[in-house]
Amino acid sequence: MVRLDKIRIGDARRLRESGLVSGSIASIEDEIRSFIDFRQINVLVAYEEDVPIALIKIHLLDRKNCRVLLNIVIEEILSDDVTYELIDKITYYCLVEQAYHKVTVTISSGNMYMEEPCTAIGYIQESVLADEIDNNGLYEDAGLFRVLSGDYRNYNCCFVPFEMGVAVITGSRDHIDGIKLYRFGDRLGKGFVLNVAKQLRLVDREGCFLDNSDGKYDMVEEELDMLPAEVSKAFYQVSNYFSKTSSSFDLNLNLDKGTEFQKSVWAQLSGVRYGSTKSYEDIALLISGGDIRKAKNLTRAVGNACSENPIMLAVPCHRIIGKDGKLAGFSAGVEVQDYLLTLEAFTYVTSIK
């Protein structure tokens, strides 16, 4: 298992012992200090079983932190599996965690083994750089490879339009970790999803979702095939939900970021049937094991957990309403909640499956 950590002064000795850097401990520590102080370079250390295996320098190429260039130092050629995991972890860190939009890396004859894992996760060769690398005193060309947010194959997002807005699905090949609903005109916050939406021209200059009047959200089969498998699967299922041709979801969900209490609430939400509703008090009562007094104290916390639900629709927080039957607290807005409940009520009555 490969992990990435930000470089620290205390890493100097281990980095020298691994052969990733050379010189005295004092000089290496000084170099690490210069990296930490210089904001245009972000340096990470890659570990496998607590052994340093690579040094990654991330050079910021513009003031908006949009484009970065990777310089990956590896002392010994790693196995294919470890190299693939390393490249994938670095790419995820840059595109998803740090929200850079474009990541580039140079590949020369000395590190050609990096080309296959790069291309497997979405990098393409953008150009050939003449005399880019000094290899034992001689200059040689190198290929410049890049990946954009929307081209990353191991983790990505897609956008499913519905009458009032857009469902944004995020996830990997193995699981879905987010389904959020936005109305047309809603503004996306900064991050990976906004970068992909910009690339696909689905938002305006302010980052607000455009409407679907010209079918801009439509996706052809070839585009869906480029998405991570579980995201592509979710695209079809969410589309079928909105078109009223399906009333259930069969997805691998990742809810690990929730607290134990939140997970217990979300588990109860998943049991609320299509076309029906429960109150926050009902959910609190189920969690408390039927203890009415305890349930009353948990009701507000249940409401907060519903608001923090990261995977809407598949974990149907929209089916949870106030005890008095009123709609309230739905994070996408009560108008969207009303739309979803109306859609399900009509479909349920007419038995569309």
Secondary structure, DSSP 8 states (H G I E B T S, - for coil): -EEEEE--GGGHHHHHHHTSS-S-HHHHHHHHHHHHH-TTEEEEEEEETTEEEEEEEEEE-STTS-EEEEEEE-SS---HHHHHHHHHHHHHIIIIIS--SEEEEEE-GGGGGGHHHHHHTT-EEEEEEEEEEEETTEEEEEEEEEEEGGG-SSEEEEEEE-SSEEEEEEEESS-EEEEEEEETT-B--SSHHHHHHHHTT-B-TTSBB---TT-TT---HHHHHTS-HHHHHHHHHHHHHHTTS-------B--TTS-HHHHHHHHHHTTS-TT--EEHHHHHHHHTTT-HHHHHHHHHHHHHHHHT-SBTTTS-GGGEE-TTS-----TT-HHHHHHHHHHHHHHHHHT--
